[in-house]
Amino acid sequence: MSELAEKVQQDLVAAIDNDDLVLPTLPEVALQIRKAAEDPEISVGDLSKVIGRDTALSARLIKVVNSPLLRAAQEVTDLHTAITRL
């Protein structure tokens, strides 16, 4: 691996570790999530399918649910459980 590629890789890993890496949500996925979240009849399963289309948002929700403020006895590792807890 070239020196530049190694530097980029190190920077990405550091950004992920420090929670400095921000991945944008695609506009069309954001609109779908918003529409689904506003539907009072939507099930948690359907909502998790819509949110699951955005990997960055899914990871962030799971991270929030596992934060010290919301953490339960067992770590949450799936989106469905994370949405249920929220």
N, C-alpha and C positions, 0 to 999 in steps of 0.2 A: 504494500500500500504506500502511496506517495506521502510525502511529508504534509502536503496541503490536505489530503484526504484524512489523514490521522488527526490533524488539527481541527478540522470540521467535525469529525466524529467526537473528539474530546469536548468540543464546545457544546455539541448537542446533548451529550450525556450530562454535562454539568448543568445545562439549562433545564433538563428534565429533573435532575436531582434537586435543584433549587426551586423548582416550580416556577421557572421564569419563561418556559416555552409556552407560547399562546398560539393555539391552532384555531384559525377562524372557522366559524360555522358557515356552510354554504347557504346563500340566501333562500334558495328554494326549500331546503331542508328546514331552515329556521321557520319559514312560513307554515310548513306542514306541521311542525311541532307546536307552533302557536295555535293553529286551528284545532289540533287535537286536544291541547290542554284546555281550550275554552269550551269544549264539548262536555256538558255535564253528564252525558250518558256513556262516555268512553270507559272501557275497562282498563285496569292496570296492565293487562297483557297487551292490549292494543296500543296503549300509550308507550309501553316499553319497546314495541316494534318500531314505532315512529321515531322515538328518541334514539333507538339503536342504529339508525341510519347515519348518525353523526358520532363517530368514534370518540372524538375529543370531548364532546358533551357527556357521553356515556361514562367515560373515564372520570371526568370531573364530578359527576353526580355520585359515583361510587366512592371517590375520594372524600367528598363532603360527608357522606353518611358514615364513613369510617373515622371521621375527625373526632377528637376528644369530646366535643360538645354533644355529638349524636351517637357515638359508638355504643354498641351493645356488647353483650358477653362474647358474641361470636362475630368475626369479621365478615362483612358483606363482600361477596365476590361477583354477584350478578346484578344486572340492571333491574330486573323485575323486583327483587328484594329491596334494592336501594329506593326505588320509587314508592314501594309500599311503606317503607320506613319514613320517607319524607311526607 
